[in-house]
Amino acid sequence: MPAISFLPSNDAANGWNRILPPRSPLPPLQGRKRADWVVVGAGFAGLAAARRLAENRPDESIALLEAHEVAENASGRNSGFAIDVPHRTMGSLGEIEDSQRYIRLSRAAIAYLQKQVAHHSIDCDWAQRGKYHAAVSARGSQEILEPFAKELETLGEPLRWLDADKLRRELGSSYYHSAVYTPGCVLFNPAAITRGLAASLPANVTLYEHSPVLVTSYGNDIELATPEGFVRAPRMILCVNGFAPEFGFYRDRLLRFATYASLTRPLNESERHALGDPQDWGLTPANAFVSATIRYTHDHRILIRYRISYAPHHAVTEKDLRKAGRENRRILLARFPMLGDVTWDHTWAGYLCLSRNFAPGFGRVAPNIWAAVCQNGVGVTKGTIGGVLAADMACGEDNALIADMEELGKPQKLPPQPFTGIGVRFKTLYDRWRYRYEV
């Protein structure tokens, strides 16, 4: 029985979770259990897969294993965007078709999440505010935003161009050269929605927290051992994102990265007035590897997420977090110099998984195992719809969106180590130099 050699590791500083009321985790898996299905990972993908299995098979039992706690995993640490249009600019007819698939998949995910939020009254500040995709420089606007807008126009998608003056009036910052606003993005507190989705799972789903899988055995039955228990099921859906290689799938095909976010204290009345008293908004940078994602939240805080670093072993230290806090403060003051007295309440790390060709790890990976992993930095929508479709595929349900997901391809094989690590680090440094005008 192969042992899992590497487990998730998270700091205890996730601001999205810290600003919510305390929550008691559910008991871990204990003793020997039998289920009809086992789902591993209780992030957006795993929660969606477990819920969809329960909908498809209401008389069958589903065991959902979470290595840590709900909302303390990567899903509860992201920036809180459900994005409906592609980040990456395409070009050829085939790539435009991929963009159309992406939009269909993303909007299906948003609709699915919105249904759960409404039906279960999940309090997570869910609001369709759209998003600003912003460039710092004229060069960034020309090289990145203009092709992005052209593609959206080709796709027939609504958009609005904003120059620096309009951005200053709408965001309270004079830092940006221009932005493309698209209306379909939804903003929310990711820890709150993850908690709510977990708390409202159907009765035939049993969630076990603090239950990392330590040993696996694959055969006619799936057998998984955790620190205090053991579960056996004939079928499994794997929703562990960048940890799929530890379970024997997508080896040498996935890359793990760390990102760093900081959340301010709530702004006081005079500070909000200095910004122009805007409603909550979200901004994604023209180049995510060199610039910052920013949120102005429903409760008048500012979130800065800056710097993406290669982190194959999740080795983030307290020193890394202190450095990230300093860097994020520099980003904050550059964009909002009037907020010099505003301090951070929380700084934390989050994680994302990328493939070389930005393809998802989706589909049947063994006779009785399906996967929904590798969301390529768009975990809310891609994770949610990946989980839903993996469950439909596993149950033999007819869903036209399965073909859309499969058409996005499979993760390409990476060079052997140490060449992958050297190459990724070199490209990261090169991109920071190449696009330094967008910092």
N, C-alpha and C positions, 0 to 999 in steps of 0.2 A: 504494500500500500504506500504510494508516494507521499512524502511529507512536504508540507508547505514550508518553504525556507525563508519567506519574507512576508511580514504582516504589515497592515497599515499602521502609520504612526501620525498622530495629530497633536498639535499644541492644545492648551486649554484656554485659548484666548479668543475664540471665535466671537466677534462682536455681535453678529446677527443673533446668536443664541444668548449671549450675555444680557442683551437688553430685553429679553422675554422673561416671563415668570419662570421660576425653577420648575423643572420637570423630572420626575422619577423614572428611570429606565425600567423597561419590562424585564422580567427574570431571564437569565440565560438558559440555554438548552441544558437540561439535566437528565441523566439517565438515558435509556434507550427508547427511541421514538420511531414510529413508522408513519409515513405519509404517502399520499398519492403523487405529490409533487414536492420538490425542494427548490427554492429560489435562493441564490446566494447574493447578498448585497441589498441593502435597504435604502439606496439612493433613489433618484428619479426613475431610473430604469427598473430596479428591482421592485419598487412600490407599484409601478405601473404593471409590470409583469404579473405580480402576485394578484393584484386587483382584477386584471383581465382574466387570469386563470379562474378565479373565483366566479366571475361573471359567466365564463364559458362552461365551467364545470361546477355548478353550485353544490353538487352532492359529493364532491371530492375534497380531500384535505390538502392544504398547502402549508408547508413549513418555510418560513422566511428567516434567514440567518443574517444578522448584522454583526460585523466584527467589533464595532465600537458602540456608539449610540446614535440613534436617529438624530439628524440635524447637526451632529458633530463630524459627520463624514463630508466628503467633497461636495455633496449636493447642498448641504447647509452652509457652505463657506463661499459660494460663488457670489457674483455681483448682483444677482436678482433681476436678470433680464430674460424674458421669453421672447426671442428674436424670430421674426417671421420671414425675413429676406436674407439672402446670402451676404456674408461678410466679404468673401473673396470675389474679385472681378474675374469674369470668364472671358469669352470672346467668340470662339467658334460655335457653329450650330450645335454640335454635340454638347459643348459646355453649357450653352443656353438651355438645352433640354435638361441637363443636370440641375441647373438653377430652378427650372420649373418644378422638377421633382422635389428639390429642397423646400420650395415654398409650400407645395402640397403637404409634405410631411410635417413641416413646422407648424402650419396652421391647423392640421389635424391634432397635433400635440397640444397646442394652445387651447383649442376647443375642448379637448378631453380634460385638461387641467381646470379650465373655467367651469366645466360642468361639475367637477368634484368640489371646487371652492364654493359654488353656489348651493349645491345640494346639501353639503355638510356644514355650511356656514363657517368655513375656515377663515379665521381672522388673520390675514397676512398682508394687508395693505395692497391687495390686488387692484391694479389700475392700468387701463390701456392709455398710456401717455405717449406712445411712440418713442423714437429715440433720435438723437443727433449723432451723425457720423461726421466727425470734425477733423479738420486739418489745421495745424499750427501755422503753416507757411504757405505762400503762394505756390511754391514748387509742389508741396504735398497736395494742394488742391488740384493742380494741373495733372499730376502724375497718378493720383489715386482717386480723388473724388469725382473728377470729370468722367473717367471711364466707368466708375461705379454708377453714376447717374445715367450715363448713356445705356448701360445694361438694364437698369430699372425701367427706363423709358421703352427699351426694346421689349421688355417683359410686360409692358402695360401697367406698371406699378406706380401709384401716386407718390410724389415727392415734392419737397419744397426746398429751394436753395436759400441759404441765409448768408449774408456777408457779415463782416466783423461788427458793424453797428447793430444789426438785428440780433446777433448772438449776445451782444452786451445787454441789450434790452430784455432778452428772454432768459438768459442764464446768469446775468450779473457779472460776467467776466469779459474783459477786453483782450484776452490772451490769444483767441483763435482768429485765424484768417477767414475761414468759411466753414460751412457744414451743409450736409444733405440731411434733411429731416424726413423720416418715413413714419407713418402713423400707426402701424400695426403692432409694434412692440408693447409688451405688457411688463410692468415693473411690480416688484413685490419684495417682501422679506423672505429669502430662501429658506432660512431655518424655520420660520413660522409655517410656511406652506408644507415643508417636509414633515414637520411634527403633525400637522393637520391631516395629511394624507395617511400617515402611519396610524393615527388615532381612529380613523374612520374606515379601516380595512374591513372587508366583509367577515362574517362570523366564521367562515371555514378557512380563514388565514390565521395562523399563529405566528406572531413575530417574536423572535428570540434575540435580545440584545446582548452585547458583550459575549458573543459566541463566534469567535474567529475559527475558521476551518483550519485544522492542523494537519489532518491526514485525509487523503482521498482514495477511493477505490471505485473503478468504473467497470461495470459488467452488465449483466441483465438488470441488476439493481445498482443505483448510485449509493455509495456508503461514505458518509462524511463524519469525521470525528472532530469534536471541539474540546476545549479544556475540561468541561464537566459532563459532556454528553456525546451521543451518537445518534445519527438519523439515517434511516434507509428509505429510499423512494425509487420507483421505477424510472422516473424522469426528472431532469434538472434543467433550470434556466439559469445561466451564469450572467450576473450583472455586476461585475467587479471592476469594470473599466480597465485601468492600467495594470491590474493584478491578474489578468487572464493568463499570462504566461506561467504564473505560479500554479495554476490548475492544469497546465499542459497544453494550452491553446494560444495560438498567435505568438509563439515563441519567435524572438528575433524580428518582430514586426511592429512593436509598440514602443513609444517613447514617453517617459514620465517627466513632467515639468512642475515646478513650484511657482506660485504667484503670491504676491504679498499685498494685503489690504489693510487700510486703517479707517476707522470710523470716529468722527469727532463727537464731542458732547453736543447736545442740542443747542442750536444758535439762539441767542436771546433776541428780543424784539428789535433792538437797534442794529444788530448784525444782520438780521433778516431784511430789515429796511435797506441796509447798505447794498444788498444783493438785488433790490427791487421787489422784494416780497413775491418771488415766483412760486408757482405750484411745483410739486415734486417733478423731477426730470431725470433723464439718463443720457449719458454721452459715451459713445465708443470712439476710440481714436482711429485715425486713418491707418496707422500702423500699430498693431497691438503689442509688438515686441519692443518698441522703443518709447511709446507714449502711454498715457494713463486713461483708464476707464474711470468715469466719475458718476456718482449719483448724488442728487439732492433729494433726501428722503421725505416721506410723509411726516415724520416727526422732527423735521428741520435739522437733520444732521447731514454732513458731507462725507461720502465714501470716496476714497482714492484707492485704486488698485493699479500698482505700477511695478514694473520689472517682472519678467518671466525668465526663470533660470532652469537649466537642465538639472533634474534631481532624480536620477535613476533609483536611489535608495531612500528617498524622502528624508534626507539627512539635513533637516532644518533645525538650527540651534537658536538659543536665546540671543546670541550675538547677531545672527541673521535677522531676527525680528527687530532688534534695536536699530540695526542699520536700515531696515525697511521703513521703520517709523521716521527716521531722519530723512530718508529720500522722499517719502510720501509728504512730509511736511514741506520740503522744498517745492514739490509739485503744487501743493495746496497754495502756498504763498505766492508762487509765480502766477497762478491763475486768479487768486483772490487776495491781493495784497492788503485789502482792508480788514482781513480776518486774522491779524497778527496775534490777537489774544486768544484765539480758539485753540484748544488743546485736543489731543487724541484721548478718547476713552478706551479704545481697543486697537491692537495691531495683531494680525494673525496671518498664517500661511494657508493656502489652499492648493489643490493639486488638479492637474488636468492631464489628459492622455491624447497624444497625437500619433497619427500614422504618417509615413513618408509621403503618401499620395492623398492624404486627407480622406481616406475611405474608412467607413465604419467596420467594426468587427461584428457582423450580424449574420444570423442564420443557424442552420443545423451544423454542428461541429463534430458530432458523433451520433451513432444511431438513436440514442435517447437523451442527447444533450443539445440545447440551443443556447445561443449567446446574444447578448445586446451590450456590447462594450465599445470602447474607443469612440467617444463623442467629439473629439477634435475641438475642444474648447467651447462647444455649444451644448452643454450637458442637459440643460433644462428641456429643450425641445427634442433634441436628438435622443437623449436618454429616455424621455417619456414615450415617444413614439416607437423607439426601438424595443422597449419593454412590452408595449401593447402588441406590436407585430410579432415579436418572438413568441408570445403566448398564443396568438392566433395561429401562427405557423405550427406550433407544437400540438395544438388541438385540431389541426386540419380545417380551420375556419377560412372561409373565402374572404379575402380582404385585398382589394386592388392595390393598396399601398405597399403590400409586400414586394411587388414587382418594382415599385419605385425605389425601395430601400436596396434591393438586390442590384439594381442598375448602377448604384453608386460605387460598386466595386468592392474589392477586398484589400486589406492592408498589404502593402508591398513588403517584401523581405528586405531587411536592413543588412548592411555589411557586418562582418563579424567584429566583436570587440577585440582590441580597443579602438578600432577604426571608427565605429559608430560614435562613441563618446568624443573622440577627437574631432570628428567631422561636425557634430552638433555644436560643440563648444566654439569651434572656429566660425561656423556660420552665424551663431548668435552674436559673437563679437563683431563679425563683418557687418551684419545687418544693423547693429547699433551704430557703427561708424557710417555705413552707407546712408542710413536714414536719420542721421543725427539732427537734421534740420526739423524733424518732427517731434523732438523731445519737448 
